[in-house]
Amino acid sequence: MSQPQPIDPRLVGRTPVRPKKRRSLVGRLIGLVILLFVLTLIVVPLYAWSRIDKVDAAPAGNRPADAAGTTYLLVGSDSREGLSTEEKKKLGTGSVGGNRTDTIILLHVPDSGPPALISVPRDSWVPIPGRGNGKINTAFEGSKGGPKLLTQTLENYTGLRIDHYVEIGFGGFASIIDSVGGVDVCVKKAMKDKDAHINLKPGCQELDGTTALGYVRSRKVPGLGDDFGRAERQREVIGLTASNALSWKTFVNPVRYYKIATSGADALTVDDDMGPFDVVSFALAMRKVTTGGDGVSLGMPVSNPNATRRGQSVVLLNETKVKALVKALKAGQTAGLKSS
């Protein structure tokens, strides 16, 4: 009969270690955290999408044929609807009624190659269906104007089919920028504009939502306040905002992720046919325009920026160069375009 083994006195009174069970518990906790993280990435966008406003932006009648790639129409509306008196004062928007647009931008995303962001001067003199010639931004005004008429006007003039429509208002623009923590811009020269509520010194600096709105809207800074300077600043800030929203900081911070998703949804109005993946494609393309040199940013070709029609100061587009630009977009030749 074998003798019992002596007990090591160091083990007396100690609980036996169960390493396998402990490792199993840790693994489950890690798995739970990963599952919650993945669910957050999925659920938050779906919730945000349920809050977004939709509008019918597709014009009736004959339209240009579908072209390769996707073209978005981005409109910055200056409607004060929904803004409180305090918000109007803070943003420096005033209390003008009606619905106009300060910003008209086409974003073309080819099947391959860099996306192209193209500003259309709001005073461009073009034929407006049912109204005759006029400034293009007036197609957005009035009871019979709006997304459909503006889309139709651009399609008729350029021959480029617009696939999706995105609209953002004053308050929404500022809230999105605040949700991404502001944008860093380099101001070329001092910008002081009482109406836009800005007083910026030259140099690189961070702008919050209110200041960034004034930065892109300012009209009264010599050399920077015309439509072309404004359009350049608008493209810059839009691209920087998209870049900040899609940075790694957003996806590792649930609070930031939620704020950006919901503020973006509350700020935007999109067309009925646009889906969540279209919005992501739109944001990614906007990001490429300003980061890494993977996009092209330019203005619609102009022949006379200071023309007069019916006693109004208007912009005449260069129809020959516009046709050449649209031909390049349809052919997916965005890599050959030059930023301006």
Secondary structure in CASP SS format (residue, H / E / C, confidence):
PFRMAT SS
TARGET T0000
AUTHOR 0000-0000-0000
METHOD secondary structure of the structure
MODEL  1
M C 1.00
S C 1.00
Q C 1.00
P C 1.00
Q C 1.00
P C 1.00
I C 1.00
D C 1.00
P H 1.00
R H 1.00
L H 1.00
V C 1.00
G C 1.00
R C 1.00
T C 1.00
P C 1.00
V C 1.00
R C 1.00
P H 1.00
K H 1.00
K H 1.00
R H 1.00
R H 1.00
S H 1.00
L H 1.00
V H 1.00
G H 1.00
R H 1.00
L H 1.00
I H 1.00
G H 1.00
L H 1.00
V H 1.00
I H 1.00
L H 1.00
L H 1.00
F H 1.00
V H 1.00
L H 1.00
T H 1.00
L H 1.00
I H 1.00
V H 1.00
V H 1.00
P H 1.00
L H 1.00
Y H 1.00
A H 1.00
W H 1.00
S H 1.00
R H 1.00
I C 1.00
D E 1.00
K E 1.00
V E 1.00
D C 1.00
A C 1.00
A C 1.00
P C 1.00
A C 1.00
G C 1.00
N C 1.00
R C 1.00
P C 1.00
A C 1.00
D C 1.00
A C 1.00
A C 1.00
G C 1.00
T E 1.00
T E 1.00
Y E 1.00
L E 1.00
L E 1.00
V E 1.00
G E 1.00
S E 1.00
D C 1.00
S C 1.00
R C 1.00
E C 1.00
G C 1.00
L C 1.00
S C 1.00
T H 1.00
E H 1.00
E H 1.00
K H 1.00
K H 1.00
K H 1.00
L H 1.00
G C 1.00
T C 1.00
G C 1.00
S C 1.00
V C 1.00
G C 1.00
G C 1.00
N C 1.00
R C 1.00
T E 1.00
D E 1.00
T E 1.00
I E 1.00
I E 1.00
L E 1.00
L E 1.00
H E 1.00
V E 1.00
P C 1.00
D C 1.00
S C 1.00
G C 1.00
P C 1.00
P C 1.00
A E 1.00
L E 1.00
I E 1.00
S E 1.00
V C 1.00
P C 1.00
R C 1.00
D C 1.00
S E 1.00
W E 1.00
V E 1.00
P E 1.00
I E 1.00
P C 1.00
G C 1.00
R C 1.00
G E 1.00
N E 1.00
G E 1.00
K E 1.00
I H 1.00
N H 1.00
T H 1.00
A H 1.00
F H 1.00
E C 1.00
G C 1.00
S C 1.00
K C 1.00
G C 1.00
G C 1.00
P H 1.00
K H 1.00
L H 1.00
L H 1.00
T H 1.00
Q H 1.00
T H 1.00
L H 1.00
E H 1.00
N H 1.00
Y H 1.00
T H 1.00
G C 1.00
L C 1.00
R C 1.00
I C 1.00
D C 1.00
H E 1.00
Y E 1.00
V E 1.00
E E 1.00
I E 1.00
G C 1.00
F H 1.00
G H 1.00
G H 1.00
F H 1.00
A H 1.00
S H 1.00
I H 1.00
I H 1.00
D H 1.00
S H 1.00
V C 1.00
G C 1.00
G C 1.00
V E 1.00
D E 1.00
V E 1.00
C E 1.00
V E 1.00
K C 1.00
K C 1.00
A C 1.00
M E 1.00
K E 1.00
D E 1.00
K C 1.00
D C 1.00
A C 1.00
H C 1.00
I E 1.00
N E 1.00
L E 1.00
K C 1.00
P C 1.00
G E 1.00
C E 1.00
Q E 1.00
E E 1.00
L E 1.00
D C 1.00
G H 1.00
T H 1.00
T H 1.00
A H 1.00
L H 1.00
G H 1.00
Y H 1.00
V H 1.00
R H 1.00
S C 1.00
R C 1.00
K C 1.00
V C 1.00
P C 1.00
G C 1.00
L C 1.00
G C 1.00
D C 1.00
D H 1.00
F H 1.00
G H 1.00
R H 1.00
A H 1.00
E H 1.00
R H 1.00
Q H 1.00
R H 1.00
E H 1.00
V H 1.00
I H 1.00
G H 1.00
L H 1.00
T H 1.00
A H 1.00
S H 1.00
N H 1.00
A H 1.00
L C 1.00
S C 1.00
W H 1.00
K H 1.00
T H 1.00
F H 1.00
V C 1.00
N C 1.00
P H 1.00
V H 1.00
R H 1.00
Y H 1.00
Y H 1.00
K H 1.00
I H 1.00
A H 1.00
T H 1.00
S H 1.00
G H 1.00
A H 1.00
D H 1.00
A H 1.00
L E 1.00
T E 1.00
V E 1.00
D E 1.00
D C 1.00
D C 1.00
M C 1.00
G C 1.00
P H 1.00
F H 1.00
D H 1.00
V H 1.00
V H 1.00
S H 1.00
F H 1.00
A H 1.00
L H 1.00
A H 1.00
M H 1.00
R H 1.00
K H 1.00
V H 1.00
T H 1.00
T C 1.00
G C 1.00
G C 1.00
D C 1.00
G C 1.00
V E 1.00
S E 1.00
L E 1.00
G E 1.00
M C 1.00
P C 1.00
V E 1.00
S E 1.00
N E 1.00
P E 1.00
N E 1.00
A E 1.00
T E 1.00
R E 1.00
R C 1.00
G C 1.00
Q E 1.00
S E 1.00
V E 1.00
V E 1.00
L E 1.00
L E 1.00
N C 1.00
E H 1.00
T H 1.00
K H 1.00
V H 1.00
K H 1.00
A H 1.00
L H 1.00
V H 1.00
K H 1.00
A H 1.00
L H 1.00
K H 1.00
A C 1.00
G C 1.00
Q C 1.00
T H 1.00
A H 1.00
G H 1.00
L C 1.00
K C 1.00
S C 1.00
S C 1.00
END
